[in-house]
Amino acid sequence: MQSLAGKTALITGGGRGIGAAIARRLAGDGARVAITYGRSRDSAEALVSEIVASGGEALALRADNRDPQALEAAVEEVAVRHGTIDVLVNNAGIFHTGTIDELTLEDFDRTMDINVRAVFVASKAATRQMPDGGRVITIGSNLAPRVPWPGIGLYSMSKAALAGFTRGLARDLGGRRINVNVIHPGSTDTDMNPADGEMSDAQRGLMAIPRYSDPSDVAGMVAWLAGPEGRSVTGAEFTIDNGANA
Ligand SMILES: NC(=O)c1ccc[n+]([C@@H]2O[C@H](COP(=O)([O-])OP(=O)(O)OC[C@H]3O[C@@H](n4cnc5c(N)ncnc54)[C@H](OP(=O)(O)O)[C@@H]3O)[C@@H](O)[C@H]2O)c1
């Protein structure tokens, strides 16, 4: 029996990178998956075809994280189609760097809209539909609790906000037996942070085990939190960073 058989999972930014790995994994564990995308329509639709070809159920919806109405409409559409949303994965995010003298208010607004406000919007809309036993899993960053270099303060602030929100949401929804957790990946090989990128050796230099994670490593942790064995874990932060923050 697949651990997520009969469940519906919505993953924001599921068209590529870590979000795509999460969608693949949850579909492999039996969930019907819905993914949102902002710009990556082709890769989102290719992923849906891949999941359907391997016997799963999947759906891609355009919803820019900067547009709360679009995000709420996507959540609503998934709930109408499937009758429920059992698992929400807040994954979509951007990594905008710059020191305080370089950053503008526009940079601040864009990062906070995509990385923070959209998590609030999607969590509020999805948990309205979520039955007892549901899960909210948010992708933070190991740069939330630690900032090893200049130029990461804005991103770090946005991801640190998610940890506080996770604890609060866990308290708000505990009475409905909904578990809420945040995963903090470290360097993970995606377009955002390629394992052969300019800063990759410096990142490996911080790690106890000097290697990048694969997106599927993060997806495995999501699957565990979404599945039956994660039922006693809520309001918690999980770091998966090869010991960079150790
Ligand atoms: N890779 C790492 O080393 C690392 C480490 C720690 C945390 N993270 C976090 O993990 C998550 C996924 O990152 P990734 O590495 O997979 O990055 P990625 O390869 O750059 O993918 C980013 C994802 O976010 C979506 N996204 C960005 N802006 C969006 C918007 N305005 N509206 C809707 N979707 C939007 C993208 O969708 P579209 O292309 O469709 O816009 C894409 O699916 C992010 O929250 C990131 O902060 C990554």
The ligand as a Gaussian input file, in Angstrom:
#p B3LYP/6-31G(d) Opt

LIG

0 1
 N       18.639000      25.037000      -4.216000
 C       19.074000      25.332000      -3.007000
 O       20.291000      25.272000      -2.713000
 C       18.100000      25.751000      -1.935000
 C       18.561000      25.807000      -0.623000
 C       17.702000      26.173000       0.388000
 C       16.381000      26.462000       0.102000
 N       15.940000      26.405000      -1.179000
 C       14.522000      26.720000      -1.410000
 O       13.889000      25.661000      -2.087000
 C       12.803000      26.157000      -2.856000
 C       12.943000      25.665000      -4.289000
 O       14.173000      26.174000      -4.794000
 P       14.931000      25.517000      -6.039000
 O       16.324000      25.315000      -5.642000
 O       14.157000      24.405000      -6.599000
 O       14.914000      26.797000      -6.998000
 P       14.646000      26.942000      -8.549000
 O       15.265000      25.823000      -9.267000
 O       15.058000      28.335000      -8.864000
 O       13.054000      26.838000      -8.628000
 C       12.264000      27.833000      -8.031000
 C       10.817000      27.412000      -8.100000
 O       10.036000      28.468000      -7.500000
 C        9.079000      28.890000      -8.439000
 N        8.835000      30.333000      -8.369000
 C        9.734000      31.341000      -8.255000
 N        9.105000      32.525000      -8.305000
 C        7.780000      32.256000      -8.456000
 C        6.628000      33.057000      -8.573000
 N        6.677000      34.391000      -8.552000
 N        5.425000      32.431000      -8.709000
 C        5.342000      31.088000      -8.732000
 N        6.409000      30.269000      -8.628000
 C        7.609000      30.862000      -8.499000
 C        9.652000      28.549000      -9.812000
 O        8.581000      28.431000     -10.722000
 P        8.597000      29.126000     -12.177000
 O        9.883000      28.774000     -12.837000
 O        7.388000      28.532000     -12.822000
 O        8.451000      30.597000     -11.915000
 C       10.351000      27.232000      -9.524000
 O        9.443000      26.158000      -9.605000
 C       12.852000      27.682000      -2.731000
 O       11.942000      28.100000      -1.741000
 C       14.279000      27.939000      -2.275000
 O       14.392000      29.147000      -1.560000
 C       16.758000      26.054000      -2.213000

